[in-house]
Amino acid sequence: MEIVTSVLTVYLVVSGACPLSNRYQPEFEKLRAEYQPRGVRFEQVSTDTAEGLRTASRLGARVTPQAVVTGSRGSAVYRGRIDDRMPALGVHRRPTRHDLREAIEALLAGKSPPVRETTAIGCAIAYPPAKATTGVTFARHAAPLLYRHCTPCHHTGGDAPFALESFGDAAPRAAVIAEVVRRGLMPPWKADPGPLEFEGAHRLTGGEIRLLESWARDGAPRGDPGIEPAAPKFQPGWKLGAPDRTVRMQKPVEVPATGEDIYTCVVIPLGLKQTRYVRAFEFKPGNRRTVHHALMFLDASGAARRNGEVYPCFGVPGFLPSASLGGWTPGFGPTSYPPLTAVTLRPGMDLVLQLHYHPTGTIETDQSELALYFTETAPTRRMMDVALGSRNIDIPAGEARYIVRDHFTLPVPVEVTGIIPHAHYICREMRGTAIRPDGRRIPLITVRGWDFNWQRHYRYKHPFTLPAGTRIEMEFLYDNSAANPRNPSNPPRRVTWGGGSLDEMAGLHVQVIPANDDDARELGQSLWGKIMRELGGGILKR
């Protein structure tokens, strides 16, 4: 192998169509500033141009971003990742190996790199195929799938980082699309299909995935433009029309270019002079590049504002909420509550937004807002949360099958409208089941590939009734081994219950409406008794 200290060139192969490339840009510039004065040349190669694509092929790059180091004769002496912050697509964690830096240091010292080639994780590069063989085209096959499943988020002004509204948008990203749908990363719908349908479910069938793979493998041919379906149109502004009240963050929140994901709570005084009833809401992120998801709490006690107008809050919001409006994730539209279940806003209440931000590679700011739609009708039915979970979590390092269970028996009949599973990074599988008094088992939800980055509120397409005496069970499986690419600790460490980023939680929240007010009181007392038994009679602490 060629070992050269006199002339080293570091190529970073990137693509503007790949958000992962952007996240690595600050690290590449840092390396350039450090090693260029020591005689190392740095060049970026963009696969978005024909010349860049030819250069990437010559360098043997397969994904973006990918680093290639060449010596004086132009041959590669290192090829692969910059560091190990991305062990798999869709997974980010604190890097423990800085492979490119180690390779440069070794080569400058006249030694071989510790590892000559590593596996880079990123967006697959769409090289032209030798010959198209399947006859799959954008016009006839890919466009209908993309417009139905992807464009609702991937459109101009939408929640996703790039648009998929035309052949010109989709063709350069064909290889990336094929990879993420094959791995089940997109569309980001984690609940398995079951007997109970969820609203807004969007998954691809095996046949649809194979069509997109064939289209990418053949070089993303367009086919006959005359038979292309028209791309869907999306109206700007609020989807439910003019809101009755708009609430906006008072000051922008700044998100640094690099580092770990950020979880921030923002307190917004509502300033109400009279009681109002919310029948629907719509959240609008101020910066769609960085806002990953949001939860909306109400605080009537003033406890949240004592933490400050803006404060860090991973997992728990730092106070005991008076109520919750709901949540938002990319692709999640306006939320309307079931009839006669409006959320009550009282004078003196604060809105608390719990926001999850992704660093994007550049300094970002966000000033999100919320549209509220009121009704004059006071709620006569009560939405309640049957919360299953456990604080007894103590997962040894390396344990690959740690199971957490909980259950609750309904003392009254209820109508079930939705379900929200929650855990942190190392949870792998979730199951919620209702067992009726007659022994019939109803799968409420199954998630076989939990991803903390895509948690959401699932609403049942057809709400259903469970009788008194129904036992609701949850079972969560955690994998704290090194084989779990989503494990944020490398090497694995002991994980216990807590709200921190390296802690774990287990929660299954079943949203129900009791049959009448007396039932609501009885259900509330039973749920509070469950909480107190779990806490051993203690009180809730921040």
HUGI-V518280 format. One record per residue. N is the residue number from 1. PHI is phi in degrees with one decimal (999 if undefined). Layout:
# HUGI-V518280
N|PHI, N|PHI
This chain:
# HUGI-V518280
1|999, 2|-75.7, 3|-113.3, 4|-131.9, 5|-109.6, 6|-82.4, 7|-132.2, 8|-122.8, 9|-122.2, 10|-105.0, 11|-101.5, 12|-114.5, 13|-88.8, 14|-132.5, 15|-150.7, 16|-65.8, 17|-83.3, 18|-114.5, 19|-59.3, 20|-65.0, 21|-59.9, 22|-64.2, 23|-68.6, 24|-90.6, 25|-58.1, 26|-60.1, 27|-67.5, 28|-63.9, 29|-66.7, 30|-64.3, 31|-64.8, 32|-60.1, 33|-64.2, 34|-81.5, 35|-104.2, 36|-62.3, 37|-63.5, 38|-96.1, 39|92.9, 40|-90.5, 41|-87.0, 42|-125.9, 43|-139.0, 44|-99.9, 45|-119.0, 46|-96.8, 47|-78.3, 48|-80.2, 49|-116.1, 50|-62.7, 51|-65.0, 52|-64.1, 53|-65.5, 54|-66.0, 55|-65.6, 56|-61.5, 57|-64.7, 58|-62.5, 59|-79.4, 60|79.1, 61|-76.6, 62|-119.6, 63|-138.0, 64|-121.5, 65|-83.2, 66|-147.3, 67|-102.0, 68|-134.9, 69|-110.2, 70|-117.1, 71|-94.3, 72|-64.3, 73|-88.8, 74|87.6, 75|-85.3, 76|-73.6, 77|-111.1, 78|-153.0, 79|-145.2, 80|151.4, 81|-81.3, 82|-79.8, 83|-154.2, 84|-103.4, 85|-69.0, 86|-116.6, 87|-72.2, 88|-158.7, 89|-58.7, 90|81.9, 91|-120.7, 92|-129.8, 93|-150.3, 94|-64.5, 95|-70.2, 96|-116.6, 97|-124.2, 98|-113.6, 99|-62.7, 100|-65.5, 101|-61.2, 102|-64.1, 103|-65.3, 104|-62.9, 105|-60.6, 106|-64.4, 107|-66.9, 108|-64.9, 109|-88.4, 110|78.3, 111|-113.7, 112|-75.3, 113|-59.4, 114|-53.8, 115|-137.1, 116|-78.5, 117|-141.3, 118|-124.1, 119|-89.1, 120|-85.8, 121|-104.7, 122|178.5, 123|-85.5, 124|-62.3, 125|-84.3, 126|-89.2, 127|-80.3, 128|-62.0, 129|-76.5, 130|-67.0, 131|-163.7, 132|-75.9, 133|-127.0, 134|-100.6, 135|79.7, 136|-79.3, 137|-126.3, 138|-65.2, 139|-59.6, 140|-91.6, 141|-117.3, 142|-73.9, 143|-57.3, 144|-59.4, 145|-69.8, 146|-64.4, 147|-66.8, 148|-81.6, 149|-103.2, 150|-112.8, 151|-62.2, 152|-54.7, 153|-101.5, 154|-90.3, 155|-140.3, 156|-58.2, 157|83.1, 158|-84.1, 159|-79.0, 160|-83.0, 161|-76.3, 162|-151.7, 163|-93.1, 164|-131.7, 165|-111.9, 166|-160.9, 167|-61.0, 168|-62.9, 169|-72.9, 170|-85.1, 171|-57.9, 172|-66.0, 173|-106.4, 174|-58.2, 175|-65.6, 176|-66.3, 177|-58.2, 178|-60.0, 179|-67.5, 180|-73.3, 181|-75.4, 182|-64.3, 183|-82.4, 184|77.7, 185|-77.5, 186|-134.2, 187|-61.0, 188|-80.5, 189|-118.1, 190|-96.8, 191|-72.1, 192|-69.8, 193|-65.7, 194|-155.5, 195|-68.4, 196|-101.1, 197|-87.0, 198|-103.0, 199|-65.6, 200|71.0, 201|-62.3, 202|-137.5, 203|-134.4, 204|-95.9, 205|-77.2, 206|-58.4, 207|-66.1, 208|-66.8, 209|-63.0, 210|-65.4, 211|-62.9, 212|-66.4, 213|-65.3, 214|-64.2, 215|-60.9, 216|-66.7, 217|-63.9, 218|-86.4, 219|92.0, 220|56.3, 221|-66.6, 222|-81.6, 223|81.6, 224|-84.5, 225|-60.2, 226|-66.9, 227|-107.3, 228|-65.8, 229|-70.9, 230|-73.8, 231|-67.4, 232|-64.2, 233|-104.4, 234|-126.1, 235|-79.3, 236|-71.9, 237|90.0, 238|-73.5, 239|-71.8, 240|-97.1, 241|89.4, 242|-63.7, 243|-76.2, 244|-77.5, 245|-154.8, 246|-115.8, 247|-117.4, 248|-126.5, 249|-54.5, 250|-68.5, 251|-135.9, 252|-66.8, 253|-100.4, 254|-94.7, 255|-111.3, 256|-65.4, 257|-67.1, 258|-132.0, 259|109.9, 260|-76.8, 261|-60.8, 262|-116.6, 263|-120.0, 264|-129.4, 265|-104.9, 266|-123.5, 267|-94.1, 268|-126.7, 269|-63.0, 270|-79.5, 271|62.9, 272|-75.5, 273|-98.1, 274|-147.9, 275|-69.7, 276|-128.4, 277|-120.4, 278|-90.7, 279|-98.5, 280|-162.7, 281|-147.8, 282|-141.6, 283|-94.3, 284|-126.2, 285|-63.9, 286|-74.9, 287|-141.8, 288|-69.3, 289|-69.9, 290|-115.3, 291|-77.1, 292|-95.4, 293|-157.0, 294|-143.4, 295|-119.7, 296|-122.2, 297|-113.9, 298|-117.3, 299|-132.6, 300|-98.5, 301|-95.8, 302|81.7, 303|-67.1, 304|-64.3, 305|-66.9, 306|-71.0, 307|-79.5, 308|115.1, 309|-65.5, 310|-134.0, 311|-151.0, 312|-70.5, 313|-158.3, 314|-87.3, 315|81.4, 316|-110.3, 317|-80.9, 318|89.2, 319|-161.8, 320|-92.3, 321|-62.4, 322|-76.5, 323|-167.8, 324|-133.4, 325|-82.6, 326|140.3, 327|-148.8, 328|-140.6, 329|-133.1, 330|-53.1, 331|91.7, 332|-90.5, 333|-84.2, 334|-62.1, 335|-114.4, 336|-112.0, 337|-82.4, 338|-56.9, 339|-53.2, 340|66.4, 341|-123.9, 342|-56.5, 343|-90.8, 344|-87.2, 345|-108.4, 346|-115.4, 347|-55.0, 348|92.6, 349|-73.2, 350|-108.7, 351|-93.1, 352|-121.1, 353|-93.0, 354|-101.2, 355|-114.8, 356|-109.3, 357|-113.5, 358|-101.6, 359|-63.2, 360|-114.8, 361|105.2, 362|-132.6, 363|-66.1, 364|-120.2, 365|-128.1, 366|-139.4, 367|-142.1, 368|-75.7, 369|-142.4, 370|-135.2, 371|-97.7, 372|-114.8, 373|-120.2, 374|-102.2, 375|-130.8, 376|-82.6, 377|-89.6, 378|-67.5, 379|-66.5, 380|-113.8, 381|-116.7, 382|-118.4, 383|-76.0, 384|-131.6, 385|-113.6, 386|-86.1, 387|-99.7, 388|-103.9, 389|168.1, 390|-155.3, 391|-94.4, 392|-85.0, 393|-118.8, 394|-148.6, 395|-103.1, 396|-64.3, 397|-60.1, 398|92.0, 399|-71.7, 400|-96.4, 401|-138.3, 402|-102.2, 403|-115.4, 404|-117.5, 405|-127.6, 406|-158.0, 407|-155.4, 408|-153.8, 409|-103.2, 410|-67.5, 411|-83.7, 412|-139.3, 413|-72.7, 414|-140.9, 415|-99.7, 416|-97.0, 417|-112.7, 418|-166.1, 419|-153.1, 420|-132.3, 421|-86.9, 422|-147.6, 423|-157.3, 424|-103.5, 425|-80.6, 426|-95.8, 427|-68.8, 428|-113.9, 429|-134.2, 430|-137.4, 431|-140.4, 432|-124.2, 433|-138.0, 434|-108.0, 435|-115.7, 436|-69.7, 437|-58.6, 438|-83.6, 439|92.2, 440|-68.3, 441|-100.6, 442|-120.9, 443|-67.3, 444|-81.2, 445|-164.9, 446|-135.7, 447|-124.7, 448|-96.0, 449|-139.4, 450|-58.2, 451|-136.6, 452|-56.7, 453|-71.4, 454|-129.1, 455|-72.9, 456|-155.3, 457|-95.5, 458|-98.6, 459|-109.3, 460|-74.4, 461|-64.0, 462|-128.3, 463|-55.0, 464|-139.5, 465|-104.7, 466|-117.1, 467|-78.1, 468|-58.7, 469|92.4, 470|-72.5, 471|-98.1, 472|-102.5, 473|-120.0, 474|-129.4, 475|-143.9, 476|-115.3, 477|-110.4, 478|-118.0, 479|-124.2, 480|-103.1, 481|-96.9, 482|-69.3, 483|-75.4, 484|-84.4, 485|-65.5, 486|-87.6, 487|-68.2, 488|-74.2, 489|-104.3, 490|-134.3, 491|-73.7, 492|-59.4, 493|-128.8, 494|-59.1, 495|-123.6, 496|-123.3, 497|-66.1, 498|165.8, 499|-94.7, 500|-76.2, 501|-65.8, 502|-101.3, 503|-90.6, 504|-134.2, 505|-138.8, 506|-144.9, 507|-147.3, 508|-127.6, 509|-107.3, 510|-100.5, 511|-91.0, 512|-134.9, 513|-124.8, 514|-64.3, 515|-65.5, 516|-153.3, 517|-61.5, 518|-62.0, 519|-62.8, 520|-62.3, 521|-63.4, 522|-67.1, 523|-64.0, 524|-60.2, 525|-64.4, 526|-65.6, 527|-67.0, 528|-65.3, 529|-62.3, 530|-61.6, 531|-61.6, 532|-65.4, 533|-63.5, 534|-67.8, 535|-87.4, 536|68.0, 537|85.5, 538|-77.3, 539|-112.1, 540|-71.0, 541|-119.1, 542|-64.1
